[in-house]
Amino acid sequence: EGNTKTKSVDVLIVLHNCANFVPPLLASLRRTATPITAYFLDNGSHDRTVETLGSKLSSLPFRTYFLQSLTNHGFARGVNLLARQGRGEFMFILNPDTELEDGCIEKLLARAESDAAIGICEARQWPREHPKAYEAATGETTWCSGAAALIRRKAFEQIGGFDEQLFFMYCEDVDLSWKMWLSGWKCVYVPE
């Protein structure tokens, strides 16, 4: 039955001074076949990020929420805030300087739904990737990059989300992955 139902995914995007990345990011999200709800947080940008994103929200074919902070509180805290806004079984954390290939979310979702023990699935990033060791047959690895990762909400909430006290940005994804892994959740790299 899980394969016949269409799942909704909460897409969480934290932005900071990235106005130029907004149009291609939104164009790629428009092509997503899976129903999504997008949650955006601007973390104290000083460029035209707020105006650029704000001017395009009403034309998007999916539900959006846009939060704005006057201070940059960092990636970890930003994602935790956005995660509390949604209710989807899965959250897709995505860096704003990203353009999704068609079918990306769908492939990650199919992989995550193939095994209830998977806590996080990382998409391959190109042209710059975070190299890591992983089991070729299963994709299992010890950590997943938070730049483009589908996370099972139940796993994220069980371990308390990102540690925003220790991490402003960078390495919070490694910490999250290890906590998941040590709590019995699988971390999976999805190179396709």
N, C-alpha and C positions, 0 to 999 in steps of 0.2 A: 504494500500500500504506500510505503514511503516514496517509491519511485513514480507513482501515479499522481501524487499530490504535488502542486507547485508550491515550493517554499518561498517565503519572503526573506530577504537578507537586509540587515541594517548595515549600510556603508558609512564608516566613520572616517572623516577627513579633518585633520588639524592643519590649519594654514598659518603661515607667517611670512609676509613680504613675498608673495608669489603670484602677483597679478598676471604675469605673462603665461603662467602655467594653467590658469583657470579655463580658458576656451578649449584647448585640446583635451584636458581632463574631462570636462563636461561632455564634449563630443563623444568620447569613448564610453562614458557612462550611459549616454542615450542609446547606444547599440546593445546594451545588456538585455538579454531575453528574459532572465530571471526577474521577477518583481523585486524591486528594491525600495527602501526608504533611505534617503541620504541625510546624514547629520553632519553639518559643517560647523567648525569652531574657528573663528579668526582669533589668533593669539597675539593681539596688540600690534597688528601690521601698521607700518608707516607709509606704505606705498598705496596703490589703488586696488589692493586685493578686495577690500570690503565693497567698494563701488562696482568693480568688475563682476564679482560673484553676485551681488545683490541685483544687478541689472539683468541677470540671466535666469534667476531662479523661477520666475513665473512661467517661463517658456519650457521648463523641463517636464518630461512626460512621466514623472514619478514624484511622490511626496518628498518634500524637503523641509528641513529645519535648519535655521541659521542662527548660531549663537555668536556673540561677540564679547571678547574680553579686552579691556583697555590695557591689560598687562600680559606679558608673555609668561605663562606659568609652566611652559614646557610641554613636551610631547606626551609623557607618561600621564601627567595630570589631565591634560586635554582629552586624551582617549578615555580615561576613566570617567570623566564628566559626560562625554558623548555616549558611552556605554550605558550609563544610567538613564538616558533619555529613551532608549529603544526597548523593544520587547521581543525582537526576532530571535529565533532559535540559534541563528548564526549571525556573526558580525564580521564584516570585511573591513579590516583596517588598511587604509591606502594612503600613501604619500601623495601630496598634491602635484608633484612634478612627474606624474605618471600618466601614461596613456595605455589603457587596457586593450589587449588583443581581443578580438571577438571570441566569445566562448570562454573567457578566462574564469569568470565567476561560476559559470555552469560546470566547468571541469573540476574546479576546487570543491564545489558543493557535491558533485557526484562522488568524488573521492572521500570526502568527509562522511557522507551518508553510507558509504560501503562498509564502515566499521564504527560502531558506537563508541569505541575506545579512543578514537582520534579526537584530540583536543584542539589541534591547530594544523593547518595546511598552508604551506608557503608556496606562492607562485614564483616561477623562475623570472628573474629580472634581467633585462637585456637593454643596453649593451654592457652595463656594469652589474655584475652579480656578486653576491656574498658567498664565496666558495665554502663548501663544507663537505664533510664525509657523510654519506648516506647509504643505506642498504639499497642496492640497485633494484631488487625485485619488489620491495614494498615502499621505498621512499623514506623509510623511518630514519630519523636523525635525532641528534641530541638538542638541536635548537633551530628555530625558524626566525627569519628576519621579519620585523614588524612593518617593513615598507609595503608589503602586499601580502596580507595573511588573512585567511578565513579562520575564524575562531569560534568554537562551540561556546555559546554563552554560559552554559552550565559549568564548563571547565573553568572559564575566565572568572566567574563569580565564586566558584568553590575555592580558588586559590587567592582571591581578593584582588584580582586585576593587577595592573602594573604597580610596582612599588614607587610611588611618586615622592616618597621621602628621600630615597636614595638616588633616584635617577631623574634628571631633568630631561635629557634625551641621550640616546646612545646606550647600548647594553641593557636597557630595560627589557628588550625583546629576548635577549639571552636569559636573563633572570626569570622572566615569565615562562619561557620554554622549559628551563630546568625545573621550575616548581611544578609545572604540569607533568613533566616526565617522571619526577620523583613521587608524584601523587597518583601515578598509574595511567596517566593520559599519554597518548602517542603524539609525537611531533613528526609531521610528514612533509617532505619536500616533493613538490609536484612539477617536475621539469618540463612536462608537455604543456 
